[in-house]
Amino acid sequence: MSAAVEIPVLVEDRGAVRVITLNRPHLRNAIDLSLRYALAEAIEAADGDATVRAVVLTGAEGAFCSGGDISTMQRRPRHETTPRAQAAQRIIRALWHTPKPVIAAVEGPAFGAGVALALACDRVVAASDATLATTFTGVGLAGDMGIFASLPARVGAPRARQMLMLGSRISGAEAGVIGPVDRVVDPGTALAAALEDAATLAAGPPLALGAIKQMLSGEPRHPLAVLDLEVRNQTLLWDSDDFAEGVSAFAEKRRPVFGPATP
């Protein structure tokens, strides 16, 4: 009897919210090469689907992601490991490129590449007893998957330096205080809370949310350049169906019903 084929990523739509689940629970959803490709493809597909307004990223069976699958790692020359590293960065590029809000729902461990993956999302919802740690140095690595942009942006460079160098573990509750986590919830409820937040965002104006992601992308900009980009985005939005609907809803004292992501 043949062994069951592992499906590294599960995809499910709940209304306008797409739930993408890392699905290697026997290894606490550790990331191997097949999961890297499957996850990037799932995020890119959500980005290209007009019916999807928000994305929730989570892990199967009470674990978010225990990091890279060390059992698949061994010393190799740079020309062999570069495609593997680039496959990881493809995931982060997809998360940062899509104008759609992405929320991480974290239960259990988020270690190494797992915590980097969560922090690459626009919002992080974590159980109070979840555990976050930048464990890259434990195997002699420094970190990737955007961790050198996302972590300092959330906690500041000095704290990020200490977290990356020491690899200390922090709880979801502590992470909610110092910055890596945006919302702390009771154990076992991270996905439900993330879906609740995603539904709120999915009902929001997609063009405006996309502009906010773009403006806060982390790309260094001169303050005067920020002013020019704000003018560009604001004038584009002023001539959108969403803006017209928002003004009408305000005048009619009702909740706005925003349309798809089109000008």
N, C-alpha and C positions, 0 to 999 in steps of 0.2 A: 504494500500500500504506500503510495507516494506521500511525501510530507506536504503539509499545507504551505502554500506560497504566502510569504509575508507581504502584507500591504503596508508600506512604511508610513503612508499618510492617508488619513480618512477625510473625506469632504462631505459636508452636509449643509443644506440651506434651511434656515429657519426664518421664513419671510424674506426680508431684504438683507439679512445677516448671513454671511457664509462662515461656518465653523470649520476650521482646518485643524486636524488633530494629529500630532506626532504619535505614531502607533508601533512602538517597539517596547511594549510594557515589560517584557522579560529582562530588558536591560535598562529599565527606567527611561526609555525613549532616548537612549544615546544616539548620537548622529553618526551614521556611516555614510559612505559615498552615495548609495542608492537613495537614502533619505534626503540628502542634500539636493539631489536632482529633482526628486518628487516634490519636495517642499517648495523649491523655486518655481516649478511648473504650476503648482496649485495656487501660489500667490499671484503669479502672472495671469493665470486663467481668471481669478477673481477680479483682477484689475481690468481685464478685457470684457467682463460680463456686465452689461448695462443694468441687469436686474439686481446686482449686488451693490449695496450702498455702504456696507461696513463689514469688517472682517474680525473674527475672534480666533486667536491662535492659542491652542492649549495642548496638553499631553494626555495620553490615555492612562487610565487606572491609577489616578492619584499621584502621578509624577509629571512635572512639566518636562524637564530634560536634564539628564545627568551629565551632559557635556558631550564631547567627542567620544566616539567608540574607540577606546585605547587598544582594544584587541585587534583592530584593523590597522594600527599604526606601527611603523618600523622605520628605522633610519633609511633615508633615500636621498639621492642627489636632488638639487633644486629643480632641474628640468623635469623631474618626475613628480615632485610634490606641488609645483606651481598650479597645474590644472585642478588639483584637489582644493587648494586654498582659494582659487578663483571660483570654484563651485560654491564654496561657503559665502563668498562675497556677493555672488549672484542673488542669493536669498535676501541679503541686506539691501542691495540695490533695488530689488523688487519691492521691499517694504517701504523704502524711502521714496521710490519713484511714484507709486500709486497715490493719487489724490484722495483715495478712500481711507477713512480712519481705520486703524488696526489696533486691536486691544489684546494684550496678553492676559490669559487667565492662568495664574500660577498656583499650583498645589505641589507639595512635596519639594523635591530638589530642583534648583535651577543653578547648575554648576557650569563653570567654564563657558563653553559655547552656548550652553543653555541660558545663562544669565545674560550673555551678550545678545542672544536672540530676543529675549523678553524686552531688554532695554532698547532694542531697535524699533519697537512698536510705539505707537503714539500715546498709549495709555497702558499702565500695568496695574492689574488687579490681582492681589495675592492674599492667600490665606495667612492668618496671623502666625501659624506654625510652619509655614513654608520656610525653606532654607536657601539663601542666595550666597554664592561664593564665586570669586574669580580665581579658579583653581589652576590656571594655566601653568604657573611656575612649578607646580607639583610634578609635571613631566618635562620641565625645562623649556617651556614655551612662554611667550610674552602675552599673546592674546590676539584675536582677530574678530571678524564679524562685526566691525564697527565699534568695538568696545572703547577704543581710544577717542571716539567722538561722543558716543552716547553717555558713557559713565561720567566724564568730566562735566558734561553739560548738565547733568542731574545733581552731582554732589560737589562740584568744584575740583580743580586740578590737585590741590594738596591731599584731599581725602581719597580721590581716585588713585593717586600714586600709592598711598598706603594700602588701599584695598587690593590693588593689582600686585604689589610687591609681597605683601604678607599672605594674601589668599584667605583672609579671615572669613569665617562664616557668620552671617547675620540672619536673624529671623525676619519673616515677613512683617511682623509688627515693628521691629527696629528699622527695617528698610522704609517703612511708611513715614518714619520720623525724619530720617536723614536724606531721603529723596529718591532712591531707586524705584520705590513703589508709590503709586498715586492713590490707591484705595486699598485699605486693609479690611478683610472680611473674616467671618468665622470659618474654621476649617470645614472643608467639604462644600463650600458655597461659592468658590471663586468663579466657576463657569457661569452659574446663575447670575451672579452680580455683573460679570462681564457682558453677558447677553442683555441684561437690563440697560447697561450703559450703551451698548452697541445699538440697541433699538432707539434710544434717544438720539444718537448720532445719525443713524440711518434716516431719521425723520427730519434731519437738519438740511440746510442748503448745501448741496454737494460742491458747487463752484466756490463758495466762500470757504468751506472746509478745506478744499484743495489749495486755495490761495494761502490759508493759514499754514498748512504743511510746508508749502514752498518757501514762505517767508521765514519759517523757523527751521529750515533744513540743516542749519549748522554751517553753511558756507560763509566764510569770512566776508563781510561787506563793510564798506565805509558808511558811516551814518547818513551821508548825503545820498549814497546809492540806495539805501533803505527808503528814504523819502521818495525817490523816483519810482521805485518798485511799488510802493504803497499807492502812488497816484495811478500807475498803470493798472494794478489789480482793482482798485476801487472804481475806476471809471469803466472798466470792463463789466464789473458786477452791477454797476448802476444801470447798465443796458441789458439786464438779464431778466428772464421770466421769474426767477426766484425773487429778485428785488421787487418786481411789480406785485407779486403775490404777497410778499411780506408787508408792503405798504397797504395793500387792500385789506389784508387780514387785520392789521392794526386798526384801520379805520372802522372795520366791521366788528371789532372786538371778538375775534375768533382766533383759533390756532391756525398758523399758516400750513399749507400743504405744498411742500416743495416738490418740484419735478425731477426728472433725470438730469444727469450732469451734462447739459447742453446750454450754450449761451442763450 
